Amino acid sequence: MTTRHLVDPELLPLVDAFPLMDLSPETLPALRARTAAIAAAQMLPDLAVSVRDVLIPSGETGRQVRCLLVAPAVLSDKAPAILHFHGGGHILGLPEMNRAQLMQWADALACLVLSVDYRLAPECPFPGPMNDAYAALRWLHETAAELGIDAARIAVSGESAGGAMAACLCLMARDRGEFAIAFQHLEMPRLDDRLPDPPNPVTGEFVWRTENSRFCRDVYLAGSVSPYGSAARAADLAGLPPAYLMVGSLDLFVDECLAYAGRLIRAGVPVELIVYPGCFHGFRLARDATVSRRASDDNLRALGKALRR
C-alpha cells in the first residue's frame, strides 16, 4: 500500500526527486561528502549577521568541539541564545546544513545561535555526541557574560536526530542541576529507540524510512537504553523546560512525538504540538511549499515567544 495519496500535493515533487538512501558503513563516506557539498552550495540570505567557527573545550584533555557561532551585527546586552543540533540520523550532517535558517533566526530574534559539530556514529556512538552537547551548554553558560547573552534565556533546538539530542540534553541538564535550559524546540525529533510494533501503516514511506532509522539507532545507541540517548526512556518528565514539538502526519516519528507530548503535558510541562497534515520527515526540504513556509513561521513564532519570557 502506498501513502502517496495522503501527501500534500506541493510536496510530491520532493517525493519524486529524493533518492532512496542505502545506509551502511560502506556508503557513509559518499553520503557525508554529498551532504557537505549540498550545504556548501546553499543560497544564504543577505542579512547583517556574522558567522564564524569557534572551538570550545570538550572536557577531555586535548580535544575541542567545533561549533558555528551566528550572531546579529549588533547584539544587545543580555540577549537570548539558541543552542542548536543538526539532523542526520546521528551519522551524517554538520552545522552548515542549517546555516541559512540559523542566520534568519539570529536576525529575526536578535539572538546568538551556537550550532554544534558533534561527533558522529558509528565512529563515535552514544554517549560521545551527548557529551559534546553538554560541553556546548556548559560553554554558553560559563562564557555568557563575555558573549553578551542572558544565561537564563538559553533555548535548545534541533531537527530529527538533533531534536533527539536537544530533548536528551534537557534531561541531562535537569538531572545534573548545573546549567539551566529555558526552552526546548524540537522539530520532528527522534525520541524513542523502540520502533512502533505494529508499525503505523501510513508513516515512514518517504525520505526517512524504517530501515534508515533502524540502522542509525543501532550504530548510535549500540544497545544503550539510557534516557540520555532516547528521551522516551525517561521514567519522569517533570521539571523539564517548556516544549515545542512539530512533526508531519506521515513522519515515521509521529507516534513517538504524540506520546512524548502527552507525557510532558501530564508531567505539568507547558507544550505546544503541531502536526502538519500530509507531511513526511524532512518535508521542509521543499522550501517553497506553503506548509514549509508555515512551519518556518511557526518556528520563529514559538522561539520568539519563548525567548521573550
N, C-alpha and C positions, 0 to 999 in steps of 0.2 A: 504493500500500500504506500502510495506517495502522499505527502502533505503539501504538495506544490499549490493545490487549490486554496490552501489556507494562508499562503504568503501574501503580504502586502504587495500589490501589483508593481509599485515603484521599486521594489527590492528584487524583482525577478531577473533583471539584467545582472545583478551581482551573483545570484544563484547560478546563472548560466556561465558566468565568466570565472568564477572562483574554482581553481583546480583542486582536485582531491589530494589530500596530503597523506603520504605514506610515511608515518613516523617510525624511525628506528635509529639506533646509534649510527648506522651507516649513512642515513640520509640527512642527519642533523647538520653536518658542515655546510652542505649546499643550501639547506633551508635557512640557516643563520646568515650566510652570505647574501642570500636574496633579500632577507628581511632588512639587513643593514643597507643594502643598495636602495630599496624602496624608501627607507627612512631618509636617506641622504638626498633623494630626488624630490621629496615632497615640497610643495609650494608653501612658503611661510608668509604670514601676514605682515604687513608693513606697520609695525607698532613700536612705540617708544619704550621698548623693554631691552634689557641686557640678558644674554645667555652665555654662561661660561661653565667650564668644568671646575669642580672643587674636589679635593681629596680629603676625606675625613678619617679619623682614627677608627680602626675596626675593633679595637680592644684586644687584638692579638699582636704580639711583638712583630714589627717589621712589615705589617700588612695594612694597607689603606683601602678604602672603598671609594670608587669614583662616583660622583653624583653630578647631575646637571642642575645648576642654580639659575633660576629665572626670576627676574625682578623688574618692576617698573623703573623707568629712568629716575623718577623721584618717588622714593618710598617714605611715607610718613612715619614718624616715630611711633613705636608700639603697634606696628602693622600686624595683621594676621598672617599666618603661613599655612601652606598645604604641603604635607609630606606624601609624595606620590610614588606608586609602584606600577610599572608597566605590565601588560599581559604577555602571553606567550606560553602558557602551559607549564611554567617553571623551567622550560627547556630552551626557549627562544626569546629574543627581544632585547631591547636596550632603550634607555630613556628617550633617545632621539626619535623613536617611533611617534611619540606624543608631543613633539616639540611645538607644532603649530597650536595645538589645544592648550598647552601649558602657557604659551605666550599670551593667548587670549585670556586665560584665567588671571594671569598676573596683571594684565592691563585692566580688564573689566572689574576685577575685585580689589585692585590696589593692594595686592598681597605678594609675598615672596613664595616661590614654589621650589621645592627640592625634590628631584626625581632620582631614585636610587638605581644604580647599575649593579644590582645584587648578583651574586654568583648563581650559576645555573646548574641544574641536573642534566645528565647523570654524573657529571664530573664532581658536582658538589650538591649532594642531596640534603634534605632536611636533617639537622636544623641550621645548616650553614647560611642559606638565604635569609632566614628569620633572624639570625644573629646580625647580619648586615642591616636588616630593617631596624632592629633595636638600636644598633650603633648610630644610625641616622637620626632616630628620635632623640637619643642622648645628646648628639652634637647640636641639634636645633635648640634644645633646652639650655645646654651649657654655654652656647655662644649667642643666645637670644639678644643680650644687650649689645653685643658687637654687631650683630646683623640688623638690629633695629626692629626686632619683632616682639610681639607680646606672647610670652610662653604660655599664657592662659588661653590663647586662641590659635592653637595648632590643630588642624584637621588632618586626618589621614584619608587617602583616596587611592583607588586602584580599579582596574578593569580585569575581569576574568581571573587569572592566577594572581594578578596584582590586587584584585579585590579580596581574594583569599588571604593574602598577606596582610592587607590593611585590617581585616576583621580579626585575624590571629594576633596582630600586634596590639589591638585594643585589649585582648585577653591577657597578653603578656604584661602590658603596662598596668592593667588593673591589679593583677596578681602580685607583681613586684612592688608596686606602690612607690616607684621612684619618679616617674615622669608622666604628667597628665596629657590626655588627648581630649580635645573639646568636641570632636565630631567625627563620625565615620561615614565616608561617602563611597558606596560600593556599587560598581557598575557590573552587572551580570557576573557576580562573583562565584567562584567555585568554593563551596562552603563545606561539603561533605564528601569524604572519600568513598562512601558506600553508594555505589550506583543503584538507581531505582530497581527494585525487584518485586513485581514485574515491571519492565520498562514502560515509561509513558509512551503510548503509541503515536503521539503527534510531535514528539520532540527529538532533536538531535539528528535530523536528516541532512541539514545543510550546514556547510562551512566547518562546524566543530561537531564531530560525530563521536559516538560512544567509544569506538576503538581508539580515537585520538586521546580521549580523556583517560581511558584505562592505561594506555602506555605512559602518559605523563604522570598520573598518580602513582604508578608502580615505581618509576625511576626517581620521582621526587621524594615520596614518603618512605620508600624502601621498607615497607611493613609497619611503619610507625602509626600508632593510633592516638598520638598526642593532640590535644585541642589546639596546640600552637602550630600544628600542621594542617588540621581540619577543624575549623571553628565549631562546627556542629557537634563535635565530640565533647565539648564543654558541658559539664553537668549543670552549671549555673550561669546564667547570663545577666544576673542582677549587677548593677553598678557599672555597666558599660556606657560609653558616651552615646548621645542621640545618634540615630542612624538614618541614612537614606539608601534605599535599595532600588535598583532598576534592573529589569530583565525582560526579555521578549517571551511571548506566549509559546513560541516554538523552540525556545532555547533548551538545550539539554539540562541546564541548571535551574529551570523554573521551579520545579517541585521543592528543591532544597532551599531556594530563596524564600518561597512562600512559607515553608516550615520554620525557617530561621526567623523570619519577620514575626511570625506568630509567637514564637518563644520569647523574642525580645519584648513584644507587647505584654505578654503575661508576666515578664520579669520587671515591668514598670519602666522600660526604656522607651522614650519617645521615638517613633518610627514613621517614616514616610516610605511607602512602597508603591512603585509604578510598574505595571505590567503592560508592555506595548503589544497590542494585538498584531498578529501577522508577522512578527519579527523573530528572527533566529539569532544565534550567537554571532556577535560581530557585525550586526546589521548596520552599524554606524559607518562602516566602510563605504556604504553608499551615501556619501556626504550630502548630496543634493536632494535626497529623498525627503519628503515632507516630514516623515516620522523621525528621521535622523536630525533634522533641524530642530524639531520639537524637543528631542532628547537633549540636544546641546543646550537649548534654552532652559530646560528643566534642571540640568546640571548647574548652570550658573545661578539660577534662582535658589536652589537648595543650598549651594555653597555660600552664596551671598547672605542669605538669611542666617545661616549658622555662624558665619564669621563676624556678623554684626552684633552678636549677643554679648 
